[in-house]
């Protein structure tokens, strides 16, 4: 993680200011014979100001009063003027930048009051002008610190927002991986379980069932292992942060074949291949995963004998605006899911549809019958990605 820049080291600031104040004051005092020359106490007071700057991180509330007290004592004792004000100026800027606003303005106001009172007591006609100039500089120093504080806060806020966006992207990425792994594992293991159950049930009566069952189990496990290996590969540190190419709708017939091998009679209706190939990858992946999860639920839970998968391109978007939409419908003649709480699979289908701007609904086909059948329907708007294409004929695969 990149370290935040916090300015120059405190020790470097203290040493630099101390050298400037001591050397500058020595030279300045030679041209001020009417002022007291720096002695041991004067040098102690000169160094007390820079030393107070060492408290900028440990005790920022003490830094500014200490600097002001050392400078005030130095001037009150009549020592020569010079760069003694440098430590006080930096203390004002650093205190305001650290967010100690009330204390900074209070000390600045106190210093301004002392300047005005000293000017009024001196009787010098230019003293008030100098006091006004000093007061103005105090305000400028505090405002400089406020500007540094505001800029630092804006930079920190932008950093927090960027980190929040990155964290949200990582969370979404993990969620997408979790959905993909769930879909692959649930689909493949369901088919393996069904074929193994069929083989065990009919194996003694009809040994010929063993070979097709084992072949189906082998094919399903091979495909699922390949997909899981691709999905888990992106979690390694040496792998790129991008999943394998997403599944497309041209692989839906393979899903239907897998369900048929599990004993389900599946009808499949799709748009023309040329129209399907022009669909965005995100739309194709969402539709594929919805079909995959729906067929898995039919095989595992519904007790259905037949299912129909219909993918269709329609010329009007759900909101009535010009455009096209892809509808994905999976009907079955099973017991349905009435009264059964939604599991992770249904939640994943809803999330996939919502991720591409669509919606998903589940409803019984004919509620009056004992086995009404069940319908899963997803509507995915294409946002004009196929605008201008003529309607494509549908083809049916059995």
N, C-alpha and C positions, 0 to 999 in steps of 0.2 A: 504494500500500500504506500502511495506517495506521501512523504512527510509534508506537513503544512509549514510554510515559511513563516517564521516568527520574528524576523528582523535580525540585525547583527547581534552577536553575543554580548551579554551584559558586561562582562569583564572588559571587552574591547571598548565599549562606550565609556566606562568609568576611567580607564587608563587614558584614552584620548582626551576626554574633557579635563582630567586632572593636569595633563601636560600642557594643554592650551591655556588653562587658567593660571597655572603657576608661572610659566614662561612669559605669557602675555602680561601678567601683572608686574613681574619684575621689570620688564621694559617700560611699562606704562608708569610705574612709580618713579622712574628716573626723571620723567618730565612733569612731575607733580610735587614740587618741593614743599608746597603748602599743605600737603596731606601726610599722614603718618606712614612711614615706610614699613613694609611688611616685616614683621618679626616672627618669632616662633609661634605666638598665638595667631598671628595673621595667616601664616601658612597652614595652621591647623584648621582655621575657618575656611580657607580656600579649598582644602582637601575634603572638608566635611560635605560640601555641596556635591562633588562628584561621587563621594562615598554613598550619599543617600540614593543615588541612582541605582545602586546595586540591589535596592529593595523593590525594583519595578515589578518583579514577579512574585517574590515571597511576601512582601507587605506593601502593596501599592498605596494603601491608605496612609502609611507613615512616610512614604517617599517625598511627597510634595510639601507637607508641613516642615519636614526636616530640612529640605533644601531652602525653603523660604526663611526658616529661622537662622540658618548659617549665613545666608547672604545678608539678611537684616542685621545680624550681629556684626558682621564685617564692616558694613557701611556705617552703622551706629558708632563704632569705635574710631571712625575717621580714617580708615586705611585708604590707600590710593585706589581710584577707580580703574577698572580694566575689564577683562573678559570674565569677571566673577559672576556675571549674570547668565553665562552660558548654561550652567547646571540648572539654574532655576527655570530658564526657558525650556530646556529639554524636559524638566520635571512636569511643567504645565502640559506640554504636548503628549508625553507618555501617559500622564494621569487621565487626560481626556480620552486618549485612544483606548485606554483600558476600561472605559465606561464609568469612571468615577465622576459623574457629571456634577452632582451637587457639591461635592468637596472641591472640585476644580474651580467651579464658578465662585464658591464661597471664598477660597483663598485668593483668587484673582480680584474679587471685590475688596477684600481686606487690604491687599497690596495697593490697589488703586486708591483706597481711602487714605492710606499712609502717605502715598505720593502727593495727593491733593493737600492733606493737612500740612506736610512738610513744606510744600510750596507756598501755602498761605502764610505760614509762620516765618518764612525766610524774608518776606518783603521784597524779593526780587521780582521785577515786572515780567521777566522771561521765565520765571519758575513755573507759573501756571501753564505756560505753553509746553514746557518740558514735561510737566505732570500729565497734560492731556496726551502728549505723544507717547509717554510711557503707558498710560491707560489703554490707548489704542493698540499698542503692541501686545499688551496682556490679552486683550480680546482676540487679536489675530492669532496668537499662540494657542489659545483655547479652541478657537474655530478650526485651526489646522488639525489639532488632535481629534476634534469631532469629525472632521472629514475623513481622517484615517480610520476612525472607528466605523463610520458608515460604510466605507469601502470594504473594510475587513468583514463586516457583517454581510454585505452583499455577496462577497466572494464565498463566504462560508455557506450562505443560503443556496447559492448556485451549486456548490459542491454537494450539499445535502440533497438537493433535488436530483442531481445527476446520479448520486449513489442510490437514491430511491428508485429512479427509473431503471438503473442497472439491476437492482435487487428484484424489481417487479418483472423485468425481462427474464432473469434467472428462474424466478418462481414459475412464470408461465412456461418456460422451457422445460422445467422439471415436470410440470403438470402434463404437458404434451407428451413427454416421454412415458409418464405413468399411464396415460390413456392408451398410448400405442402398445405398451407392454401388456396392459390388461386385455386389450382387444385380441392381440396375437395369442397370448397364453390361453385365454378363455375359449377362443374359437378352436384352437388346435387341440387342447386337452379335451374339450367336449366331444369332438369328432373321434379322438382316440378312445375315449371312454365308451362312446356308443358302439363303435366297431368292436372293441374288446368284449363288451357285454353281449353283442350279437354272436360273436364267435364262441363264447363260452356257452351260450344258450343253445345254439344250433350245432355246435361242433360234434357232439356225440351222435346226433341224428343224421347230420349231413356234413361229413368231414370236408367236403369240397368248399365249405364256407370259410375254412381256416385261411386258405391262401389269399382270397380277395380281401379278407379282413386284415391280415398281416400286411398286405401291400398298401392298403389304405392307411394303416397306422404308420407304416414306414414313410409314406409320402407326406402325411400330415406332420409327423415329427421332424422330418428333414426340412420342410418349408418353415416351420415355426422356429426351429433352431437357427436357421439362416437369418430370419428377421430379428430374432432376439439378439443374435450376435452383432448385427448391424446397429441395433438400438443401444445396446450396452456399450458398444465400442466408443460412442461419443462421450461416455462418462470417464474414460481414461484420460489422464493428463496429456498424453502424447497424441491424442486424437483431436481433429478439428472440431470446434463447437458447431457442428452442423449434422443433422441426422442423415441417414441414407436417403436416396431419392424416394419421394413419397409414392405410395401405391396409386395407380390410376384406374379409371373405370374399365379399361380393357382387361383387367384382372377379375372383374365381377363374375364372368362365366366360370372361372376356377372356383370361386366361392360356391356357386350353385352346384358344381360337380361334387365338391366336398360334402355339401348337404345331402346330395343324392346318394353318395356312398354311405351316409349315415342312415339311410332308409327313408328320407323325406322326398316326396315328389315335388320338384321345384320347376315352376315356369318362369322364364326370364324374358322381359321385353325391354329393349334398349333403343335409343335413337341411333341414327346412322353413325358409323364410325368416324366419318369426316367431321361431323358436328361435334362429337364427343372429344375429338383430339384438340379442338379449339377452346375447350373449356379451361379456365385457369387451374393450375396444379392444386391450389388450396381447395377449390370447389371439388375437384375430382377426389382428392384424399378424403375430404369430409364425407362425400357421398359413399365412397368405398367403405369407410369405417362404419358408417351407419348401417349399410347392408350387411357387413360382416357381423356386427353385434346383434342386429335383429335376427339373422338366421341362426346365430348361436343360441339366442334365447328361445327361438322356436324349437330347435333340436333338443335343448336341455330341459325346458320347463313346460312347454305348452301341451305336449302330447299330440301335436298335430300330425296329420298324414300328408297334407298338401300345403304348399305355400306358393305365392306368386310375387315376384319382384318386378316392379315396373319403374323404369326410369324414363322420364319424358321432359322434353324442352317445350315450354309454353311461351306464347308471344306477349303476355301481359304480366307485368310485375304485380305483387300482392297489393301495392298501394295504388294501382290503376295507372301509374305513369308508364310511358313507353319504355320498353325493355323486354328482357326475357328472364325466365326463371327455370331452374331445374327442380323437378319434383321427384322425390324418391318415395315409393310406396311399397310396403311389404305386408301382404295379407296372408293369413293362415286360417285353418279351420280348427284350431285348437281351443283349449279352455280359456285362453286369454289371461290377463293379469289383473282382473277386477278385484279390488280389495287387498291386493298385495302391495306392500310398500316398494317404492322404486329403489333399485340397487345401484351399484356403481356403474353398471353397463348402461342403464337408461340415462343416468346423470351424464355419463360421458357422451352419449349421443346428443343430448340437449346442448352440452357445451360445444361440441363440434359444429352443430348447426348454428349456434349463436356466434361462434368465432368468425363465420363467413357471412354474418348478417341475416341468417335465416332463422327458422323456427321448426320445432318438432312437436308432433302431437301423437297421442296414443288413445285409441278408442275401440270399443267393440263394434263388430260389423252389423250384427242383427241381435239386439239385446233380448228379443222375445224367445229365442231358441235356447235349449239347454247347453249347446256348444256353439255359441254365437260366432266364434272366430274373432280374430283380433287384427287391427290395422295399425301399423306404424307409418307415419307420413311426415316427411321432411320437405320443406319448401325453402329453396336457396335462391335468392335473387342474384343475378349475374351482373348487375350494375352496368348494363350497357356493353359488356364485353363481347356480346354476340350481336350487337345492334346492326341491323341491315342484312343479316343472313336470312335467307328464305327458310320456311319451315321444312324440316327434314323428315322424310318418311321413316316410320318406325318399322323395325324388324323384330320378329319373335323367334326366340331360340328355345327349343325344347330339349 
